Amino acid sequence: MDPTQPKRILGCAFRSLCWLAAYAICAIIGLTAAIKLHGADGAEEWRAKRVLIISTGSRLAPGFILADRQLLQSLENIPSVRIETYAENLDLVRFPSEGYRKILTEYLTAKFAESPPDLVILVYVGNLGIAGKLLPQLFPGTPIIVAGLTEEELRTDQFGPFVSGLAQRVDPRANLELILRLQPELRRIVVIGGTAEIDRQVLQRVKEAAQSIKGHIQIDFWDNLTMAELRKAVIAMPQDTAILYARMFRDAAGQAVISSEVGQWIAQSANVPVYVMTDASFGTGAVGGSLASIEAFGKRAGELARQILTGTAPASLPFEIRSDSVATFDWRALKRWGIAESRLPPNSVVRFRARSLWEEYRWYVIGALIVIGVQGAMIADLLLQRARRRRVEADLVENRQFMELATEAGGIGLWVRDLVKGDLWVNPRLRSLLGFGQADVLGVDEVLARIHPDDRAQVMSVIQRAEETAIPFDLEFRTAIPNTPERWIAVRGQFKRGPQGQLLRRMGTMIDITGRKLAEQKLWESEEDFRRLVENTSAVIWQADIDTWVFSYVGPQAVKLLGYPLEQWYDKDFWISHLHPDDRERAVSICLTMRKSAQEFDFEYRMIGASGEVVWIHDIVNCQHHNGKPTQLRGLMLDITKRKQAEEALRGERAFLRQVIDTVPNFIFAKDRQGRFVLANQAVADAYGTTVENLIGKTDSDFNPHRDEVEFSRRIDAQVIETLQELAIPEEQITDAQGRVRWLQTMKRPIIGSDGSAKQVLGASTDITQRKQTEMQLQEQRTDLAHVARISTMGELAASLAHELNQPLTAILSNAQAALRFLSSKPADLEEVREILQDIVKDNSRAGEVIRRMRALVKKEALEFATLDLASLIRDVVALLHSDAILQNVNIALELDDNLPAVRGDKVQLQQVVLNLMLNAFDAMKDCPASERVVQLRLEDNGMGLIQGSVRDRGTGLSGDKLDKIFQPFYTTKGDGLGMGLSICRSIIEAHGGRLWVENNPDRGATFYFTVLMAPAREQNVSKSAAWINNNVT
């Protein structure tokens, strides 16, 4: 026979008696309440309240079973209302199709059409989804309580006035930190989840939480495995791994599963510890975790149902979003995986602990001993009771007065809860702590309402566990008192048992610990800030004695700074002996001086490293005082070696750059918006007859008296800075210190800052004075050469010009002789004489025009650009060659458009070009038959801002080698030519911004083409008017 069997029988019998007594008491209370209600209502029917509990999951899922159990227990404990309970399990997670939802809608509508519920309780996991929208439509005006384990984003104001409830969230970050606390040796955490939408929500929460420990441990997410793959994977995990089970309602193959069941077989099958985040999968092999209690939120949903069924409006019960969790562990799993309980966080709950014989029956033994002791005491007390009663009563009054005085002075709140009657007693101080008036009627619900929603579940859990074990408890919570700042309250409680071991009272104290909590929070934040500073900074934090300079603390970064082991830093005179010899005296002197002043100071010096390298240190030192006297030095050593090296390199680069730009003969400078020099090289200083140092901060006007030059430069600088565009100035002039004009070719660009704006301009100028003078000399020589060419051409035209002048002179002579004859006749024919004189005037004008044109060509004048009518200019040249064309039997064909835009150029030089090209055309056709000698002149707009002219002849054309050489100086095809005509013509056209070229005609002869720039639009009308006046008035 088992020796423990009698004890088990005795224990079972005792427990049976206790339950029998409890049932009897409940029956009596229920009967009494029924009699009272029947007496109050008389014959009126007492209608039961219909409560419909709808679960979105499967009725087989443990999580929904836990929640439903708590709901039913809460509904059964409502004594004043008769409840009829209905339950529906929709299983929407596994059957999400729209057709199934439609069937459910029709089913619920038909089923409860004649007997609608008085209260609907929706229990869901994951997304509220269609159920949350459907219920208010199916049961309009019916109060609805929503209770869900969800990660979706909810707003407490998104539901109507008939909807209340709560949403419970898991705490992934607390679970990850808990895993690392229990198993710091881990290298990897595998998070297992599913592919359903509610699975992905939980996984996303875990991924966000994992960012806080990223880099400390490898975290893998398994959400792409089928059930078969997962079974194989979890049984072959590396030993330095742990599993955190998130949630799985659907695997990678799309198979619907029950999440809690998956969590159970993973915990049973895995070869590494498995952690969970809810109590649905707890108790079947998982270590545990920071659990979101489904029982707690089911119980809270039942409490909300009780309040609504007893008359509380749903709108007055705000929707609660809870994220509280309780560190709960399976004792069997802790032993299995060798996890010490010392690693568990404070206030952890350990379940399923194996109980010894004493632990199993100690209360029965203690109860028996207590009964025996009480009986003996009662017998003894009966003998002394009468004598001692008065003294005890007096002591009791005195003690009560003393206790009230002590609790009031110490700010201690007292409370006693009668577990049999349900009454609650509190002292005035506790009422004040929780914001109640002295006359307010208090119950457990009112007190719980003053506990912060985030702490409420944990408080209830701790009290419930303590009630189960009947051991003293300690807890802390925050208050939620309307219109009152949040406070922290510390609670200490214990239980009072009756003579049969039953719990009679729960009693304890409450103390306001807000000040302590705030101080702890500030201290923690300060310590965390300092810890992060020490761990993350590259600087060396140190502390030393102010007299001996011996280090009492040196940060670990000191090893990396100089290479010496950390223990050497604590040697006497370590700092002084490792100072650079050149810096030792100065550094020691600074420390001695500043130690006397007891002020904060910083300085720079060099130290010699373990490998002999020189390390630059920037030391920031602070003097610590005690009783007004300096006692310690604290400081921060910063390695500035790289900065010093960079500064030295920068100084070298600047010196080298200064030498380079001072060697360059070009002007290099930079100016600010006010035109002040911020940079200048030696060339600029030499031009202004000063030094580079004297230039900085001054403007051009301080050295150049010519305001027009200074203003021109300033305008260009401002334009570059404002437009942020670089600008090339082909030519500009400045007057140097010797009064000489120097021509410059300059490029300026803006110096753009980090904000995208420019405050300075950078310039580089090349001195082109010598080139400019050479160009002017060349231009002068070119003008002389062109004049010589014109004189030579006029020599070639001597015969034709003589013929051109001989005709009007002969006519004048003949007319003069005829006039004399008419005057000699009697009477004189004056009318004939008048006509003859008019002919003489015309012939004189004709001869004068020939002379004017000839003088215009041979006259030597400075180059003068003006707006010209190119067609009129060509007609003047044709008129000059009229006689020569007749003598050479050449026919001139003109295709001139008088409506073409005017051009801009020098009239004489352009006439020289046309004249030279026409004479060359005459000469090219001298061997052709007279009937074929035709020169065609044509003008047209080429559409590119240029007027194109052409001179076409019908001669023999040009061979390939002549086409290449025809425009070269001193190359000629004439026996008596100099070879300069076409070369001069090309230089003239190019000076006018155009081009001169030749092409052989397809049939015979050659055509010379030239282009000239059009005049600006504003000058076109002026040119046309001048041409008209020249042709019609003159």
SVG drawing of the C-alpha trace seen along z (x, -y; Angstrom):
<svg xmlns="http://www.w3.org/2000/svg" viewBox="-49 -139 111 141">
<polyline fill="none" stroke="black" stroke-width="0.4" points="0.0,0.0 1.2,-3.5 2.2,-5.2 1.0,-8.6 -2.5,-7.2 -4.0,-8.0 -2.8,-11.5 -4.3,-12.0 -7.6,-10.6 -7.6,-12.9 -6.8,-15.9 -9.5,-15.0 -12.0,-14.5 -11.1,-17.9 -11.3,-19.7 -14.7,-18.0 -16.1,-19.3 -14.8,-22.8 -16.5,-22.8 -19.7,-21.4 -19.8,-24.2 -19.2,-26.7 -21.9,-25.3 -24.3,-25.4 -23.5,-29.0 -24.0,-30.0 -27.3,-28.1 -28.5,-29.9 -27.4,-33.3 -29.1,-32.6 -32.3,-31.5 -32.4,-34.6 -31.8,-36.8 -34.6,-35.1 -37.0,-35.5 -36.2,-39.2 -36.6,-39.7 -39.8,-37.8 -41.1,-39.8 -40.1,-43.1 -41.7,-42.3 -44.7,-40.3 -46.3,-38.5 -44.3,-40.5 -42.3,-38.2 -38.5,-38.3 -37.2,-38.1 -33.7,-36.7 -31.0,-38.8 -29.9,-37.2 -26.2,-37.4 -24.7,-36.3 -21.0,-35.4 -19.5,-35.3 -16.0,-34.0 -14.3,-34.6 -12.1,-31.5 -12.6,-27.8 -14.3,-26.4 -11.4,-23.9 -8.8,-26.7 -7.4,-26.8 -7.2,-30.6 -10.9,-31.0 -11.7,-28.3 -9.8,-30.3 -11.5,-33.6 -15.0,-32.0 -14.4,-30.3 -13.6,-33.6 -16.6,-35.3 -18.9,-32.5 -17.5,-32.7 -18.0,-36.5 -21.6,-36.2 -22.4,-33.5 -21.3,-35.8 -23.9,-38.4 -26.4,-37.8 -29.0,-40.4 -29.6,-39.4 -30.7,-36.1 -28.6,-35.3 -29.3,-33.2 -26.1,-32.6 -25.8,-31.8 -22.5,-31.0 -21.5,-31.1 -18.0,-30.1 -17.6,-31.6 -14.1,-30.2 -13.4,-33.1 -9.7,-32.7 -9.8,-29.3 -12.8,-30.2 -12.4,-33.8 -14.4,-33.5 -17.1,-36.0 -19.7,-33.2 -19.1,-31.8 -19.6,-35.3 -22.8,-35.7 -24.1,-32.4 -23.2,-33.4 -25.0,-36.7 -28.2,-35.0 -27.8,-32.4 -27.4,-34.9 -30.2,-37.1 -32.6,-34.3 -31.7,-32.7 -32.0,-35.8 -34.8,-37.6 -37.5,-36.9 -35.3,-36.8 -32.6,-39.4 -29.8,-39.5 -29.6,-42.1 -25.8,-42.1 -23.3,-40.9 -19.8,-39.9 -17.3,-39.5 -14.1,-37.6 -11.6,-37.8 -8.0,-37.2 -6.1,-39.3 -8.2,-41.8 -11.6,-43.0 -12.5,-43.0 -15.9,-42.2 -17.2,-41.0 -16.7,-44.5 -18.7,-46.1 -21.3,-43.4 -22.5,-43.1 -23.8,-46.7 -25.8,-46.1 -27.2,-42.8 -28.1,-44.0 -28.7,-47.8 -29.0,-49.5 -27.7,-46.5 -24.7,-47.0 -21.6,-45.3 -18.4,-44.4 -15.4,-43.8 -12.5,-41.8 -9.6,-40.8 -6.0,-39.7 -4.9,-42.0 -2.0,-44.0 -4.1,-46.1 -4.2,-49.9 -7.4,-50.9 -8.6,-54.2 -10.6,-54.4 -13.1,-56.8 -13.7,-54.7 -16.7,-52.8 -20.2,-54.0 -21.9,-54.8 -23.1,-51.2 -19.7,-49.6 -17.1,-49.2 -14.4,-46.7 -10.7,-46.2 -7.9,-45.1 -4.9,-43.2 -1.5,-43.4 1.6,-41.2 4.9,-42.7 7.6,-41.4 10.3,-43.7 9.8,-42.5 10.0,-38.9 13.2,-39.4 14.9,-41.1 13.6,-38.3 15.2,-35.7 18.5,-37.5 18.2,-37.8 17.5,-34.1 20.0,-32.9 22.8,-35.5 24.9,-32.9 22.5,-32.7 23.8,-33.6 20.5,-33.2 16.8,-33.7 14.4,-32.1 11.0,-33.8 8.3,-31.5 5.1,-32.9 2.5,-32.3 1.3,-33.9 -2.2,-35.0 -2.7,-38.8 -3.0,-38.5 0.2,-36.5 2.1,-39.1 0.9,-41.8 2.5,-40.0 5.7,-39.4 5.9,-43.0 5.7,-44.0 8.5,-41.5 10.7,-42.9 10.2,-46.5 11.1,-45.3 14.1,-43.5 15.7,-46.8 16.5,-47.6 18.8,-44.5 20.1,-44.5 23.8,-43.8 23.7,-41.9 22.3,-38.7 21.3,-37.1 17.5,-37.1 15.9,-35.0 12.2,-35.1 10.6,-31.8 7.3,-32.7 7.9,-30.9 7.7,-27.2 5.0,-24.6 3.9,-22.6 5.9,-19.6 9.1,-21.7 8.6,-23.3 8.3,-19.9 11.7,-18.9 13.4,-22.2 12.5,-22.6 13.9,-19.2 17.4,-19.9 18.2,-23.4 21.7,-24.4 22.2,-24.4 23.0,-28.1 19.5,-28.9 16.1,-29.8 12.7,-29.9 10.1,-32.7 6.7,-31.5 4.7,-34.5 1.5,-33.3 0.4,-31.0 -3.1,-30.7 -1.9,-29.8 1.4,-28.2 3.4,-28.9 1.3,-26.5 -1.9,-28.3 -3.1,-25.6 -5.3,-26.9 -4.2,-25.8 -5.0,-26.5 -2.3,-28.8 -2.2,-27.6 -2.0,-24.0 1.0,-24.8 2.7,-26.5 2.1,-23.4 3.6,-20.9 6.6,-23.2 7.3,-23.5 7.0,-19.7 9.1,-18.8 11.8,-21.4 15.3,-20.5 15.9,-24.1 14.0,-26.3 10.7,-27.7 9.2,-31.0 5.6,-32.2 3.9,-35.6 0.4,-34.5 -0.9,-31.9 -2.8,-30.1 0.3,-28.0 1.6,-27.9 1.8,-24.8 2.7,-22.3 6.5,-22.5 7.3,-26.2 9.6,-28.0 7.1,-30.8 7.7,-34.5 6.2,-37.9 2.7,-36.7 -0.3,-38.7 -3.0,-37.0 -6.0,-35.8 -7.6,-34.9 -7.1,-38.4 -8.7,-40.1 -11.5,-37.6 -12.2,-38.3 -12.1,-42.1 -14.6,-41.6 -16.8,-39.8 -16.5,-42.6 -17.6,-45.1 -20.5,-42.8 -21.5,-42.9 -21.5,-46.7 -23.6,-47.0 -26.1,-44.3 -26.5,-46.1 -27.4,-49.4 -24.1,-51.2 -24.2,-52.9 -21.7,-51.5 -20.7,-55.1 -19.4,-55.7 -17.0,-52.7 -14.1,-53.8 -12.5,-51.3 -9.3,-50.0 -6.1,-49.2 -3.8,-47.1 -0.2,-46.0 0.5,-44.7 2.1,-41.4 3.3,-39.2 6.6,-37.3 5.3,-33.7 7.4,-30.5 6.8,-26.8 8.9,-25.3 9.2,-22.0 10.6,-23.7 13.1,-25.7 14.4,-22.5 14.4,-20.8 16.7,-23.5 18.7,-24.2 17.7,-27.8 18.3,-29.1 15.4,-30.8 17.9,-33.5 17.8,-34.9 14.1,-35.4 13.0,-39.1 11.4,-40.3 7.7,-39.6 7.9,-36.6 5.2,-33.9 6.5,-30.3 3.7,-27.7 3.6,-23.9 6.2,-23.7 6.5,-20.2 5.3,-20.4 6.8,-18.4 4.7,-16.5 5.1,-19.4 4.1,-22.0 1.1,-19.9 -0.3,-19.4 1.4,-22.1 -1.7,-24.1 -3.6,-21.2 -1.0,-20.4 -0.6,-24.1 -4.4,-24.3 -4.6,-21.3 -1.9,-22.8 -3.6,-26.1 -6.9,-24.5 -5.2,-22.7 -3.3,-25.8 -6.5,-27.9 -8.5,-25.4 -5.8,-25.4 -5.6,-29.2 -9.4,-29.5 -9.4,-27.4 -6.7,-29.5 -8.3,-32.7 -11.6,-31.8 -10.0,-31.9 -8.4,-35.3 -10.8,-36.9 -13.0,-38.6 -10.1,-40.2 -8.3,-41.3 -11.2,-42.4 -11.3,-46.0 -7.5,-46.3 -7.5,-45.0 -10.3,-47.3 -8.5,-50.2 -5.3,-49.1 -7.2,-48.6 -8.6,-52.2 -5.2,-53.5 -3.6,-51.4 -6.2,-52.5 -5.6,-56.1 -1.9,-55.6 -2.2,-53.8 -4.4,-56.4 -1.9,-59.1 1.0,-57.1 -0.6,-56.3 -1.7,-60.0 1.7,-61.3 3.5,-58.7 1.0,-59.1 0.1,-55.5 -3.2,-54.3 -4.8,-51.2 -7.4,-48.9 -9.2,-45.7 -11.3,-43.6 -13.8,-41.1 -13.5,-38.2 -16.7,-36.6 -19.0,-39.6 -17.2,-41.5 -17.1,-44.7 -14.1,-47.1 -12.8,-49.4 -10.2,-52.1 -8.8,-54.8 -9.1,-58.5 -5.5,-58.7 -6.1,-56.0 -9.3,-57.8 -7.1,-60.9 -4.4,-58.9 -7.0,-57.6 -9.0,-60.8 -12.1,-59.7 -14.2,-61.8 -14.6,-60.8 -18.3,-60.1 -18.0,-58.2 -19.1,-54.6 -16.2,-52.4 -16.1,-49.0 -13.5,-46.9 -14.7,-48.2 -14.3,-51.8 -10.7,-51.2 -9.8,-49.2 -11.0,-52.1 -8.4,-54.4 -5.6,-52.1 -3.9,-53.0 -5.3,-50.8 -1.8,-49.6 -1.2,-48.4 -4.6,-47.1 -4.2,-43.6 -0.9,-43.1 -2.3,-44.2 -5.2,-41.8 -2.9,-39.0 -0.5,-39.6 -3.4,-39.7 -5.0,-36.6 -1.8,-34.6 -1.2,-35.7 -4.8,-34.7 -4.2,-31.3 -1.1,-30.8 -2.3,-32.9 1.2,-34.5 2.0,-38.2 2.4,-40.3 4.0,-43.6 3.2,-45.5 3.3,-49.0 1.0,-50.8 0.1,-54.1 -3.1,-56.0 -5.7,-57.1 -7.6,-59.8 -9.6,-62.3 -8.1,-65.8 -5.2,-64.7 -1.6,-64.1 -0.4,-60.5 1.0,-59.1 2.8,-55.9 1.5,-53.9 3.2,-51.0 1.0,-48.3 1.8,-45.7 -0.8,-43.1 -1.4,-39.8 -4.3,-37.5 -6.2,-36.5 -7.4,-33.0 -10.3,-31.6 -10.3,-28.7 -10.9,-26.3 -8.1,-27.7 -10.4,-29.6 -9.5,-33.1 -11.4,-35.7 -9.8,-39.0 -7.2,-40.7 -5.5,-43.7 -2.6,-45.9 -1.1,-49.4 -0.7,-51.9 2.0,-54.6 2.6,-57.3 6.0,-56.6 5.8,-59.2 8.8,-61.1 10.9,-58.0 9.9,-56.8 10.7,-60.1 14.1,-60.1 14.7,-56.5 13.8,-57.4 16.1,-60.4 18.9,-58.4 18.4,-55.6 18.3,-58.0 21.5,-59.7 23.3,-56.4 22.2,-55.3 23.4,-58.5 26.7,-58.2 27.0,-54.6 26.3,-55.2 28.7,-58.1 31.5,-56.0 30.9,-53.1 30.4,-55.0 32.8,-57.9 36.3,-57.5 37.6,-59.9 39.4,-58.8 37.6,-59.7 40.0,-60.0 40.2,-61.0 43.4,-61.8 44.5,-63.1 45.0,-66.8 48.3,-66.7 50.1,-63.6 48.5,-63.5 48.1,-59.7 45.1,-58.3 42.4,-56.8 40.2,-56.0 41.0,-55.7 38.5,-54.7 39.2,-51.6 39.7,-53.7 43.1,-54.6 44.6,-51.3 43.7,-52.2 44.9,-55.8 48.6,-55.0 48.9,-51.3 49.9,-50.8 48.1,-48.3 45.4,-49.9 47.2,-49.0 50.3,-51.0 48.2,-54.2 47.8,-53.9 51.6,-54.0 53.0,-57.0 54.2,-59.8 52.8,-57.8 51.4,-61.0 54.4,-63.2 56.9,-60.5 55.1,-59.9 54.7,-63.5 56.6,-64.6 59.9,-66.2 59.2,-69.4 55.7,-69.7 56.5,-68.5 57.5,-71.7 54.6,-73.7 52.0,-71.1 53.1,-70.7 53.2,-74.5 49.6,-74.8 48.4,-72.2 50.1,-73.8 48.8,-77.2 45.2,-76.1 45.2,-73.8 45.7,-76.9 42.8,-78.8 40.6,-75.6 39.0,-76.5 38.0,-74.3 40.6,-74.5 41.7,-72.7 45.1,-72.5 46.8,-70.5 50.1,-68.5 51.8,-65.5 52.4,-62.1 54.6,-59.2 52.8,-55.9 53.9,-52.4 55.3,-52.0 57.1,-55.3 54.6,-57.2 53.6,-60.8 50.0,-61.2 48.4,-64.7 46.0,-65.1 43.3,-67.7 42.7,-67.5 39.6,-69.1 40.1,-69.2 37.7,-70.0 38.6,-70.5 36.4,-68.8 35.9,-70.4 35.1,-69.2 34.3,-71.6 35.6,-74.4 39.0,-72.8 40.0,-71.2 40.5,-67.4 40.5,-65.8 41.0,-66.4 38.6,-64.9 39.1,-65.2 38.5,-64.0 41.3,-63.2 40.6,-63.5 42.9,-62.1 43.5,-65.0 46.5,-63.5 44.7,-63.2 43.4,-66.8 46.9,-68.1 48.2,-66.1 45.5,-67.5 46.2,-71.1 49.9,-70.6 49.1,-69.2 46.7,-72.1 49.3,-74.6 51.7,-73.0 49.1,-72.9 48.3,-76.5 51.9,-77.5 52.4,-75.5 49.2,-76.9 50.4,-80.4 53.7,-79.8 51.9,-78.4 49.5,-81.3 52.2,-83.9 54.3,-82.3 51.5,-82.4 51.7,-85.6 48.0,-85.7 45.8,-87.6 44.1,-85.3 41.7,-86.9 38.5,-86.5 36.2,-89.2 33.1,-89.4 29.8,-91.1 31.2,-94.5 34.1,-94.1 36.7,-93.6 39.6,-91.3 39.6,-88.1 42.3,-86.5 44.9,-87.9 48.1,-86.7 51.4,-88.6 50.5,-89.5 47.4,-91.5 49.5,-93.2 52.3,-94.1 49.7,-95.6 48.4,-97.9 51.9,-98.6 51.3,-97.1 51.6,-93.9 49.2,-90.9 48.7,-91.6 47.7,-95.2 45.2,-94.2 43.1,-91.9 40.0,-93.8 40.3,-96.6 38.6,-97.2 39.8,-98.2 38.7,-101.8 41.4,-102.0 44.1,-101.6 42.5,-102.4 41.3,-106.1 39.4,-105.3 35.8,-104.8 34.5,-103.5 36.9,-100.5 36.0,-99.9 32.3,-100.1 32.5,-97.7 34.3,-95.1 31.8,-95.6 28.8,-95.0 30.3,-91.8 31.0,-90.6 27.4,-91.3 26.0,-89.5 28.1,-86.4 27.1,-86.3 23.4,-86.8 23.0,-84.5 25.3,-81.8 26.7,-81.5 30.3,-81.8 31.1,-84.5 33.9,-85.1 34.9,-88.7 36.9,-88.6 38.4,-92.0 38.5,-94.5 41.0,-97.2 42.5,-98.4 44.9,-101.2 47.9,-100.0 49.9,-101.8 52.2,-103.3 49.2,-104.7 49.5,-102.2 46.3,-100.7 46.5,-96.9 44.1,-94.7 42.8,-91.6 40.9,-88.5 39.0,-87.4 36.9,-84.3 34.8,-84.8 32.7,-82.2 30.7,-82.2 31.9,-80.6 28.8,-78.7 28.3,-78.0 26.5,-75.0 23.2,-76.9 23.3,-77.1 24.0,-80.9 27.1,-82.7 28.8,-85.4 32.1,-85.6 33.3,-85.6 36.6,-83.9 38.4,-85.4 41.4,-84.6 42.7,-87.2 45.2,-86.9 47.2,-90.0 46.5,-90.4 48.0,-93.9 50.8,-92.8 48.3,-90.7 45.9,-93.7 48.7,-96.0 49.7,-93.4 46.1,-93.1 45.8,-96.9 49.0,-97.0 47.8,-94.2 44.5,-96.0 46.3,-99.2 48.5,-97.3 45.5,-95.5 43.7,-98.8 46.8,-100.2 47.1,-97.1 43.4,-97.3 43.9,-100.9 46.8,-100.0 44.7,-97.3 41.9,-99.8 44.4,-102.2 45.7,-99.3 42.2,-98.4 41.5,-102.0 44.6,-101.9 43.2,-98.9 39.9,-100.8 41.7,-104.0 40.6,-103.4 37.0,-102.6 36.9,-105.6 38.3,-107.9 35.6,-106.7 33.0,-107.1 34.2,-110.8 34.7,-111.5 31.0,-110.9 29.5,-113.7 32.4,-116.1 31.9,-115.6 28.2,-116.2 28.9,-119.3 31.1,-120.7 28.6,-120.0 25.8,-121.5 27.8,-124.6 28.7,-125.1 25.0,-124.7 24.0,-127.2 26.4,-129.8 24.9,-129.3 21.3,-129.7 22.4,-132.9 24.0,-134.3 20.8,-134.0 18.5,-137.0 16.4,-136.9 18.0,-134.4 16.1,-131.3 16.1,-131.4 13.9,-128.3 16.4,-126.1 19.2,-127.7 17.4,-126.8 17.0,-123.2 20.7,-123.0 21.8,-124.4 19.7,-121.8 21.4,-119.0 24.8,-120.6 23.8,-120.4 22.8,-116.7 26.1,-115.8 28.0,-117.6 26.2,-115.7 26.9,-112.5 30.7,-113.2 30.7,-114.4 29.0,-111.1 31.8,-109.1 34.4,-111.2 32.7,-110.8 32.6,-107.1 36.2,-106.9 37.3,-109.2 35.3,-107.1 37.3,-104.0 40.7,-105.6 40.3,-107.7 42.1,-106.4 40.0,-106.6 39.7,-104.8 37.5,-101.7 33.9,-102.8 31.1,-100.3 27.6,-101.5 24.2,-100.1 24.2,-99.5 21.8,-98.5 23.9,-95.9 21.7,-96.0 22.3,-99.7 26.0,-99.2 26.2,-96.6 24.4,-98.9 27.0,-101.7 29.8,-99.2 28.0,-98.1 27.5,-101.7 31.3,-102.3 32.1,-99.2 29.5,-100.2 32.0,-101.4 34.5,-98.6 31.8,-96.0 30.9,-97.7 34.6,-97.7 34.9,-94.0 31.5,-93.0 30.3,-91.7 26.6,-91.5 25.8,-92.1 22.7,-90.4 21.4,-91.5 19.1,-89.5 18.8,-91.9 15.9,-92.0 15.5,-95.6 13.5,-94.2 16.4,-92.2 17.5,-93.3 20.3,-95.7 23.8,-94.7 26.4,-96.2 29.9,-97.0 32.3,-99.4 30.9,-100.6 34.3,-101.2 35.7,-97.8 32.5,-95.9 32.5,-97.8 36.2,-96.8 35.2,-93.1 32.4,-93.3 34.5,-95.3 37.4,-92.8 35.1,-89.8 33.4,-91.4 36.8,-92.3 38.0,-88.8 34.8,-87.5 35.4,-89.9 39.0,-88.6 37.9,-84.9 35.7,-85.3 38.1,-87.3 38.7,-84.2 35.0,-83.3 32.9,-84.4 31.3,-87.8 27.8,-86.4 28.6,-84.2 30.2,-86.8 27.6,-87.1 28.3,-88.0 25.4,-87.2 25.2,-89.0 22.7,-87.7 21.7,-88.5 19.6,-86.4 18.8,-85.7 20.4,-82.4 18.1,-82.1 21.0,-82.2 21.2,-85.9 23.4,-86.5 23.0,-88.0 24.6,-85.8 26.0,-87.4 27.3,-85.5 29.2,-86.5 28.9,-83.9 30.9,-83.9 30.8,-81.6 34.5,-81.3 36.7,-78.2 36.4,-77.6 39.2,-76.6 41.1,-73.4 41.4,-71.5 44.8,-72.9 43.6,-76.4 40.6,-76.0 42.9,-75.3 45.3,-78.1 43.1,-80.9 42.8,-82.8 46.5,-82.5 48.5,-85.7 50.7,-86.3 49.0,-83.5 47.6,-84.7 46.5,-83.2 47.1,-86.5 50.3,-87.2 50.5,-90.8 48.7,-90.3 50.1,-90.5 48.0,-87.7 46.7,-89.9 43.2,-90.7 41.3,-87.6 43.4,-87.3 42.4,-90.9 38.8,-90.3 38.6,-87.2 40.2,-89.1 37.6,-92.0 34.7,-89.5 35.9,-87.7 36.4,-91.0 32.7,-91.6 31.8,-88.3 31.2,-86.5 32.9,-84.0 34.2,-84.0 34.5,-80.9 34.5,-79.7 32.8,-76.7 32.9,-75.6 29.6,-75.7 28.0,-72.4 28.1,-73.6 30.9,-76.0 32.7,-78.8 32.9,-79.5 30.8,-81.3 32.3,-83.3 30.1,-83.4 30.3,-85.8 28.2,-86.4 27.8,-89.5 26.1,-89.8 22.7,-91.5 22.3,-94.7 20.3,-94.7 16.6,-95.0 16.5,-98.5 18.8,-99.8 16.9,-98.3 14.4,-101.1 17.2,-103.7 19.2,-101.9 16.3,-101.7 15.5,-105.4 19.1,-106.4 19.3,-104.2 16.2,-105.8 17.5,-109.3 20.8,-108.3 19.2,-106.9 16.3,-109.4 17.4,-112.7 21.1,-112.9"/>
</svg>
